[in-house]
Amino acid sequence: MEKVFNKIRMIFTDKSLRSRVLFVLAALLVFRLLSAIPIPGIDATKLSSFINNNQFLGVLNMFSGGGLSTLSIMMLGVGPYITSSIIMQLLTIMSPRLKAMYQEDGEIGRKKFTQFSRMLTVPLAIVQGFALLLLLKKQGILADITMFNMFANLSVIVAGSMLIMWIGELISEFGIGNGVSLIIFAGIVARMPTEISQFLFTFNIANLPLYILFLAVGILIVAGVVIMTEAERPIPVTYAKQVRGDHVAGGTQTYLPLRVNQAGVIPIIFALSI
């Protein structure tokens, strides 16, 4: 506990660290403000009902940082950028040239690799944005929308996706931590006041054992996820002995930590994007 307080104290005493933290907070504030700007022609009542009754769109809303729940200009969030990054990572396995660029060409190669990921984000954002707008139009949430308005809305949300990608990269460069992860986290945290207020409004003391059960199950699930994420299988590695004159070197034994879950959440995110 003392280490935690020391870290918090360091934020306020270290000028460089304090500047980075303030930059992250400012960037997240800009993101949340942009997430409140809706695209035109929305039936808010139908939108709320549709998203609440659709679990898949609820997950997409989480990855959009909450932008999908209001059909804001940030409704795609960082989803297209995450998808393009995963596709580029998979292509390194199939293309020796991309693999050499990413692993062997140093910082210049990684910058080119990142640039390719940004370029791939644009067509992915167009496809995902058009599909979502078409779906919402068929559900009556975007009523009486013309082809021109469809094109205008698509242009706005694609631009919003590229803007949030840029904000995420700025957070990674000038702030603390991974910008994309922080944006997703901010979208989840922003929904907590609403969820807590709804829980307090519907709270019933008779359901207290059920609430305790749900809390216990939630804690067990989180613990299980952490254990699986951090789990490693040690592969023993033995170094041969080397004799140089009267001196004997080597012969030590160590292990190679092989992660049980090598892919992490990448398959889940990629499946959702598809």
Protein Blocks (a to p, Z undefined) as FASTA:
>chain_A
ZZmmmmmmmmmmmmklmmmmmmmmmmmmmmmmmmmpccehiafklmmmmmmmmmklmmmm
mmnnommmnopaklnmmmlmmmmmmmmmmmmmmmmklmmmmmmnommlmmmmmmmmmmmm
mmmmmmmmmmmmmmmmmnomaghiafklmmmmmmmmmmmmmmmmmmmmmmmmmmgcjfkl
mmmmmmmmmmmmmmmmmmmmmgcfklmmmmmmmmmmmmmmmmmmmmmmmpccdddddddd
ddehjaceejiacdddddfblnlmmlmmmmmmZZ
